[in-house]
Amino acid sequence: MERLTENKIVIIKRKTRLEDLISRYNTIEQAKFYIEHLGSDFSDYMKEDEQYKKVLATATNDLESLGRLQLVDREYVSNFIFGADDIVIVIGQDGLVANTLKYLSNQLLIGVNPDPRRWDGVLLPFEVNDLKLVVQDVMKKNRRIKEVTMAKATLNDGQSIYAVNDLFIGQRTHVSSRYHIQLGNQNEYQSSSGIIVSTGLGSTGWMKSVLLGATSIVNQMSNKLICEPQQNNQNWNADYLYFSVREPFPSRITKANIVFGKVTNQCPMKISSQMPENGVIFSDGVENDFLNFNSGIEVTITMAEKIGHLVV
C-alpha cells in the first residue's frame, strides 16, 4: 500500500470508564452489579465505551493509508520514544492532551473530541470525521499551529518534570507542607497545603478555582456582592507562570508574605523541602507520575525550554 509519508502517525488512546471498571471487577456483569447497586445508570458507561471505540476504529481506518500507524495507551506515553517527525493524535479528554504534550519535543499534536455532546474539549478542536483532511493538511504544512508555554521543575539532583497546565509542590497527604521559598530577593519559611504553579493554558483550571475561592472569602468578609468572575482570555504562550500558595499558615517560624505572583526565567522560584517524607512534585493532575521532594531537595521552577505545538 502506497502511503503519503513514511513518518509515523501515533494515536494516543485511553481506557474508558467501563474498561477501568472491568479491570477492577474482572467481568462486565460484576461491574454492572457494582454500579447499579450504588443507584447509578450503567447504560451511560456502555454508551460512552461504544462511542469511544467507534471513533477509535474510524480514526484507524481513515489514517492507515496516510502513514505508518501506531496506537499507544496513555499509561505508556511517558516511556514512548516519539520520532522527530511523528504526527501525534490524541483521542480523549483535555487532560489526555496535556499529559501527552509534555512528553513531546517539536512534534505536532492534533486533539480529537470523541464525544462533543459529553466533553467541552478546549484542547480538542476536531472531530473524527475531520481527521483525515487535517492530517493531510499537516503533512502539507497547511495548518495553523498554536504554541503552548510549559512549566519546568528541576531538582538539584538533576531530575526534572514538565507541566502543560500546572505543577503541584507539597505533601501527597492532607497534612502541612514545610519548605523554604525564594522568589527574587524575597525568601521565607512556609507551612501550607502546597504550592500551585500554573501556565497560561492552565490559568482557568486549578489556579482559577483557588483564586475564586479566596476572592469569594474576601468579598463575603467585606460584605461585597459576589459577581460572576470575568473569563480571562487564555494566553497559551505567555512568557510567565503564575503561582499561588494554598492555605499558608503563619506562625512563630513560618510566614505568609510570598503567596501569589509571577515566575519568569529572569525571576525563577526556588523551593527547598523541609519534609522528611511524602513530599512530591507532580504535574497536570497526574499524581502517580511524580518526583520525590523530601528534605535536602531543592527545586527551581521556570518556564520550560521547549514549547507545545497544537494543531488548530
C-alpha positions as CSV (number, residue, x, y, z in Angstrom):
1,M,0.0,0.0,0.0
2,E,1.4,3.3,-1.0
3,R,1.4,5.9,1.7
4,L,1.7,9.7,1.7
5,T,4.6,9.6,4.2
6,E,6.8,7.0,5.9
7,N,6.7,9.0,9.2
8,K,4.6,7.6,12.0
9,I,1.1,8.7,12.9
10,V,0.8,8.0,16.6
11,I,-2.7,7.7,18.1
12,I,-2.8,8.2,21.9
13,K,-5.8,6.4,23.4
14,R,-7.2,5.9,26.9
15,K,-9.3,3.3,28.7
16,T,-12.9,4.2,29.0
17,R,-14.7,4.2,32.4
18,L,-16.2,0.8,31.5
19,E,-12.8,-0.7,30.8
20,D,-11.5,0.6,34.1
21,L,-14.4,-1.0,35.9
22,I,-13.9,-4.3,34.2
23,S,-10.2,-4.2,35.1
24,R,-11.2,-3.7,38.7
25,Y,-14.1,-6.1,38.9
26,N,-13.0,-8.7,36.4
27,T,-16.2,-9.0,34.4
28,I,-18.8,-6.7,32.9
29,E,-21.5,-8.4,34.9
30,Q,-19.8,-7.7,38.2
31,A,-19.1,-4.1,37.1
32,K,-22.7,-3.6,36.3
33,F,-23.8,-5.0,39.6
34,Y,-21.5,-2.6,41.4
35,I,-22.7,0.5,39.6
36,E,-26.4,-0.4,39.7
37,H,-26.1,-1.3,43.4
38,L,-25.0,2.3,44.0
39,G,-28.0,3.5,42.1
40,S,-26.1,4.8,39.0
41,D,-27.0,4.3,35.4
42,F,-24.8,1.6,33.9
43,S,-26.0,2.2,30.4
44,D,-24.2,5.6,30.4
45,Y,-20.9,3.7,30.8
46,M,-21.9,1.4,28.0
47,K,-22.8,4.3,25.6
48,E,-19.5,6.1,26.4
49,D,-17.5,3.0,25.7
50,E,-19.3,2.2,22.5
51,Q,-18.9,5.8,21.2
52,Y,-15.2,5.9,22.0
53,K,-14.4,2.6,20.4
54,K,-16.4,3.6,17.3
55,V,-14.4,6.8,17.0
56,L,-11.1,5.0,17.5
57,A,-12.0,2.4,14.8
58,T,-12.9,5.2,12.4
59,A,-9.7,7.1,13.0
60,T,-7.6,3.9,12.5
61,N,-9.4,3.1,9.2
62,D,-9.1,6.6,7.8
63,L,-5.4,7.1,8.6
64,E,-4.0,3.7,7.6
65,S,-3.5,4.9,4.0
66,L,-1.7,8.1,5.1
67,G,1.3,6.8,7.1
68,R,2.6,4.1,9.4
69,L,0.0,4.0,12.2
70,Q,0.8,3.2,15.8
71,L,-1.6,3.1,18.8
72,V,-0.3,3.9,22.3
73,D,-2.2,3.6,25.5
74,R,-1.9,6.7,27.8
75,E,-0.1,4.7,30.5
76,Y,2.8,4.1,28.2
77,V,3.2,7.7,26.9
78,S,5.8,8.7,29.4
79,N,8.2,6.0,28.2
80,F,7.3,6.1,24.5
81,I,10.0,7.3,22.1
82,F,8.4,9.7,19.6
83,G,10.2,10.2,16.3
84,A,11.1,13.8,15.4
85,D,8.6,14.0,12.5
86,D,5.8,11.9,14.1
87,I,2.3,13.4,13.9
88,V,0.6,12.8,17.3
89,I,-3.2,12.4,17.6
90,V,-4.9,12.4,20.9
91,I,-8.4,10.9,21.1
92,G,-9.8,11.7,24.6
93,Q,-10.4,14.5,27.0
94,D,-8.4,17.7,27.5
95,G,-6.3,16.1,30.3
96,L,-5.0,13.5,27.9
97,V,-3.8,16.2,25.5
98,A,-1.9,18.0,28.4
99,N,-0.4,14.7,29.6
100,T,0.8,13.9,26.1
101,L,2.0,17.3,25.1
102,K,4.6,17.5,27.9
103,Y,6.4,14.4,26.6
104,L,6.8,15.8,23.1
105,S,9.6,17.9,21.7
106,N,8.6,19.7,18.5
107,Q,6.0,17.1,17.2
108,L,2.6,18.5,16.2
109,L,-0.4,17.3,18.3
110,I,-3.9,17.0,17.0
111,G,-6.7,16.8,19.6
112,V,-9.9,14.9,18.6
113,N,-13.0,15.1,20.7
114,P,-14.6,11.6,20.7
115,D,-17.9,12.7,22.1
116,P,-18.7,16.5,21.7
117,R,-22.1,16.0,23.5
118,R,-20.2,14.8,26.6
119,W,-16.9,16.8,26.6
120,D,-16.4,20.5,26.0
121,G,-12.9,19.9,24.6
122,V,-11.0,23.2,24.8
123,L,-7.9,21.3,23.5
124,L,-9.9,19.1,21.2
125,P,-10.9,21.3,18.2
126,F,-11.5,18.4,15.8
127,E,-14.0,15.5,15.4
128,V,-13.1,12.2,13.9
129,N,-14.6,13.0,10.6
130,D,-12.3,16.0,10.2
131,L,-9.2,13.9,11.0
132,K,-8.1,12.6,7.5
133,L,-8.2,16.1,6.0
134,V,-6.5,17.7,9.0
135,V,-3.6,15.2,8.9
136,Q,-3.2,15.7,5.1
137,D,-3.1,19.5,5.7
138,V,-0.5,19.0,8.5
139,M,1.7,17.0,6.1
140,K,1.5,19.8,3.6
141,K,2.3,22.3,6.4
142,N,-1.1,23.9,5.6
143,R,-2.5,24.2,9.2
144,R,-2.2,26.9,11.8
145,I,-0.2,25.9,14.9
146,K,-0.8,27.3,18.4
147,E,2.3,27.4,20.7
148,V,1.8,26.4,24.3
149,T,4.2,27.5,27.1
150,M,5.2,24.8,29.6
151,A,6.5,24.9,33.1
152,K,9.5,23.0,34.3
153,A,10.6,21.9,37.8
154,T,14.3,21.0,38.1
155,L,15.7,19.3,41.2
156,N,19.2,19.8,42.5
157,D,19.9,16.1,41.8
158,G,19.3,16.7,38.0
159,Q,15.7,15.2,37.8
160,S,13.0,17.3,36.1
161,I,9.4,17.3,35.3
162,Y,7.3,19.4,32.8
163,A,3.8,20.7,33.1
164,V,1.3,21.9,30.4
165,N,-1.3,23.1,32.9
166,D,0.2,23.2,36.4
167,L,2.7,21.9,38.9
168,F,1.9,21.0,42.4
169,I,4.6,21.1,45.1
170,G,3.8,19.8,48.6
171,Q,2.7,16.8,50.6
172,R,0.9,13.8,49.0
173,T,-1.3,13.6,52.1
174,H,-3.6,16.1,53.7
175,V,-1.0,17.4,56.2
176,S,1.0,20.6,56.1
177,S,3.8,21.0,53.7
178,R,7.0,22.6,55.1
179,Y,9.6,24.3,52.9
180,H,11.7,27.4,52.3
181,I,10.6,29.5,49.3
182,Q,12.6,32.1,47.4
183,L,11.4,34.5,44.7
184,G,13.7,37.3,43.6
185,N,15.1,38.9,46.7
186,Q,12.3,37.7,48.9
187,N,12.5,34.4,50.9
188,E,10.8,32.8,53.9
189,Y,9.9,29.6,55.6
190,Q,6.3,28.5,55.0
191,S,3.8,25.9,56.1
192,S,0.9,25.4,53.8
193,S,-1.2,23.0,51.8
194,G,1.3,23.2,49.0
195,I,2.0,25.4,46.0
196,I,0.4,25.5,42.6
197,V,2.3,26.9,39.6
198,S,0.2,27.5,36.6
199,T,0.9,28.1,32.9
200,G,-1.2,30.4,30.7
201,L,-3.1,27.4,29.4
202,G,-3.8,26.2,32.9
203,S,-4.8,29.5,34.3
204,T,-8.5,28.8,34.0
205,G,-8.2,25.4,35.7
206,W,-7.0,24.6,39.2
207,M,-5.4,28.1,39.6
208,K,-8.7,29.8,38.8
209,S,-10.6,27.7,41.4
210,V,-8.0,28.6,44.1
211,L,-8.2,32.3,43.3
212,L,-12.0,32.3,43.0
213,G,-12.3,30.7,46.5
214,A,-10.0,33.3,48.0
215,T,-11.8,36.2,46.3
216,S,-15.2,34.9,47.5
217,I,-14.0,34.8,51.1
218,V,-12.6,38.3,50.9
219,N,-15.8,39.6,49.3
220,Q,-18.0,38.0,51.9
221,M,-15.9,39.3,54.8
222,S,-16.1,42.8,53.4
223,N,-19.8,42.5,52.6
224,K,-19.3,43.0,48.9
225,L,-21.6,41.4,46.4
226,I,-20.1,38.4,44.7
227,C,-20.4,38.7,41.0
228,E,-19.7,36.2,38.3
229,P,-16.0,36.3,37.7
230,Q,-14.9,37.5,34.3
231,Q,-13.5,34.9,32.0
232,N,-9.8,35.5,31.4
233,N,-8.5,35.2,27.8
234,Q,-6.1,32.3,27.9
235,N,-2.6,33.4,26.8
236,W,-1.3,30.0,25.9
237,N,2.2,31.2,25.0
238,A,2.6,33.7,27.9
239,D,6.2,34.3,28.9
240,Y,5.5,33.8,32.6
241,L,3.9,31.5,35.1
242,Y,1.5,32.2,38.0
243,F,1.9,30.7,41.4
244,S,-0.4,30.5,44.4
245,V,0.3,29.1,47.9
246,R,-2.6,27.2,49.2
247,E,-3.7,28.0,52.8
248,P,-0.5,29.4,54.1
249,F,-0.2,29.3,57.9
250,P,1.8,32.0,59.7
251,S,3.4,31.0,63.0
252,R,6.5,31.9,65.0
253,I,8.8,30.3,62.5
254,T,6.7,30.5,59.3
255,K,5.4,33.5,57.3
256,A,2.9,34.1,54.6
257,N,4.1,37.1,52.6
258,I,5.1,35.2,49.3
259,V,1.7,33.8,48.5
260,F,0.9,34.8,44.9
261,G,2.7,36.2,41.9
262,K,4.6,35.6,38.7
263,V,7.5,33.4,37.9
264,T,9.8,34.1,34.9
265,N,13.1,32.8,33.7
266,Q,14.6,36.1,34.9
267,C,13.0,35.6,38.3
268,P,12.7,31.9,39.0
269,M,11.2,30.4,42.1
270,K,13.3,28.2,44.3
271,I,11.8,25.9,47.0
272,S,13.8,23.8,49.5
273,S,11.9,20.9,51.1
274,Q,11.7,20.5,54.8
275,M,9.5,17.4,54.6
276,P,11.2,14.2,55.9
277,E,8.8,12.1,53.8
278,N,5.8,12.2,51.4
279,G,6.9,15.4,49.7
280,V,6.1,15.3,46.0
281,I,6.1,17.3,42.8
282,F,3.6,16.3,40.1
283,S,2.2,17.9,37.0
284,D,-1.2,18.2,35.3
285,G,-3.1,16.3,38.0
286,V,-1.3,13.0,37.4
287,E,-0.3,12.1,41.0
288,N,1.3,8.7,40.1
289,D,3.9,10.5,37.9
290,F,5.9,12.5,40.4
291,L,9.3,13.5,41.7
292,N,10.1,12.9,45.4
293,F,10.5,16.2,47.2
294,N,11.9,15.4,50.6
295,S,14.3,17.1,53.0
296,G,17.5,18.1,51.2
297,I,16.0,18.5,47.8
298,E,15.7,22.0,46.2
299,V,13.6,22.6,43.1
300,T,13.9,25.5,40.7
301,I,10.6,26.5,38.9
302,T,11.0,28.1,35.5
303,M,9.4,28.2,32.1
304,A,10.4,25.2,30.1
305,E,13.0,25.4,27.3
306,K,10.5,23.6,25.0
307,I,7.0,24.6,23.9
308,G,4.0,22.5,22.8
309,H,2.6,22.7,19.3
310,L,-1.2,22.2,19.0
311,V,-2.8,22.0,15.5
312,V,-5.9,24.2,15.3
